[in-house]
Amino acid sequence: MDLGTRPPIDLAAWRFKVWGAVEKPLELSWAQFKALPRHALTADFHCVTRWSRYDLGWEGVAVSEALALAKPKEDARFLIQHCGEGYTTNTPLADALRPECLLADTLEGTPLPLEHGGPLRMLIPHLYAWKSGKFLVGLEVSVTDKPGYWEVRGYHNRADPWLEERYGDVNAPPPGANDPVPD
């Protein structure tokens, strides 16, 4: 599933960026990204709409290795994924740094197809799939939490499938609801 728009991808112009609460902001071309150390992983994939795919073969770059190049600052606590069509999602940095989290560009031995978020998507297999942004173009390391597309629309901020964390507090006002109304 996606937002219904799939951004055009030109790998010659594609860039992957890491910025924010980091000591060394990073920008990589597709060739530079592909030259980073590679990891293979077998992991499940859980959608909030109650389906799962088990034992999928993924390959890519460990999130922890990519972030190590940018050197997150000591007070960094969150990772905001930025995707090519404008989608964002937030994750505690501790979740994104787990060893099974990948910047995935390969699924079942073939380049990640556009319909699955290619050329690059985040893979955080221990959380619901909306926390694994498609068409990934950048990671913003942040001191503060910045809820993304689905989180501001009522989805749970963490999204642990084993705890059924699908929806947030339904009684909470939407973000910005208590902001002063401009004159």
Stockholm file with secondary structure:
# STOCKHOLM 1.0

chainA/1-183         MDLGTRPPIDLAAWRFKVWGAVEKPLELSWAQFKALPRHALTADFHCVTRWSRYDLGWEGVAVSEALALAKPKEDARFLIQHCGEGYTTNTPLADALRPECLLADTLEGTPLPLEHGGPLRMLIPHLYAWKSGKFLVGLEVSVTDKPGYWEVRGYHNRADPWLEERYGDVNAPPPGANDPVPD
#=GR chainA/1-183 SS CCSSCCCCCCTTTCEEEEEESBSSCEEEEHHHHHTSCCEEEEEEEEETTTEEEEEEEEEEEEHHHHHHHHCBCTTCCEEEEEETTSCEEEEEHHHHTSTTCEEEEEETTEECCGGGTTTCEEECTTSCGGGSCSSEEEEEEESSCCCCTTGGGTBCSSCCGGGTCCBCCTTSCCTTTTSCCCC
#=GC SS_cons         CCSSCCCCCCTTTCEEEEEESBSSCEEEEHHHHHTSCCEEEEEEEEETTTEEEEEEEEEEEEHHHHHHHHCBCTTCCEEEEEETTSCEEEEEHHHHTSTTCEEEEEETTEECCGGGTTTCEEECTTSCGGGSCSSEEEEEEESSCCCCTTGGGTBCSSCCGGGTCCBCCTTSCCTTTTSCCCC
//
